[in-house]
Amino acid sequence: MADQRPPDPARRSERSRAAVLAAALELVTETGYAKLTVEAIAARAGVGKQTIYRWWPSKGAVVFDAFLATNERDGSLALPDTGDLAADLRAVLRPTADELTDPALDRTYRAVTTEILNDPALRAEYRTRLLDPLLEATRARLRSARTAGQLPPDTDLDLAVELLYGPLHYRWLHHLGPLTHAHTDRLVEAALKALRT
């Protein structure tokens, strides 16, 4: 006899959550953030609008979670530490450039960036869940290089992080040119040269 028990609510909730995140990504890519609505996400996901508002306070929060879901790492943000600082930084900046130029992610990331500027709660969540852990992982790798004598002992780690990521995001944000591996390699070289002088 077939099992007549109702579906596990936790499993059903996870399926609904995954459907909402997938729908948000599809729709923001298809229509852009400005035309995206919670109603459209709910319809595409096959859930009620109230289900979305039970889990997320705004469409920006849904899109941010969808962006994070597509960029989930293995749980560790630690940068490689091979002893070759330049190679380790290239190993981080190259995939960052790849993500920023991925057509499926570019539009979503731009939408998230816009929303973060206008929503203090979402900005705080972005800092806590994504930006601050990434910056601290980068500082930790630079701290290790400083301890090993690969950077001067007075190296300002916050400035070093900005020298690495700032130009990359500036170029992406303003469409100033292609984000290639050759470009990220030049950024690493220039940043390390500046930090060592």
Disulfide bonds with the S-S distance in Angstrom:
none
